[in-house]
Amino acid sequence: MIITFLLICFSIFFLVSSLVRILLSVVFRRAQKREANRYQQGYSAGEHQTHKKEGEVYVSSPAPEGQDKVVEKDMGEYVDFETVKEEE
C-alpha cells in the first residue's frame, strides 16, 4: 500500500516537473524571439546606422533658442578660469 502511494507520488512529481520544464522552455524561446525581432526592427529602422567620424560630436535634439539654462541660486558660484602659462 505504501509502495504504491510512493510510486504514484513519484510519478506525479516526475510528470509535473517534466511539464514545467517543457512549458518554461517554450515561454523563454518565445520571449527570446520577440526580443530578437524587436532588436532587429530597431536596428533596421536606422537607430544604430548613423556613421560618424571618430571624435565628431552629434547632438540629437538641440536646446530651444532663447532659453537659458535653469540653475538654482544655491548651486554654487561661477568661477572664471583663465589659462596660466608656466615659466620655464
Secondary structure as GFF3:
##gff-version 3
##sequence-region A 1 88
A	DSSP	alpha_helix	2	44	.	.	.	ID=ss1
A	DSSP	three_ten_helix	73	75	.	.	.	ID=ss2
###
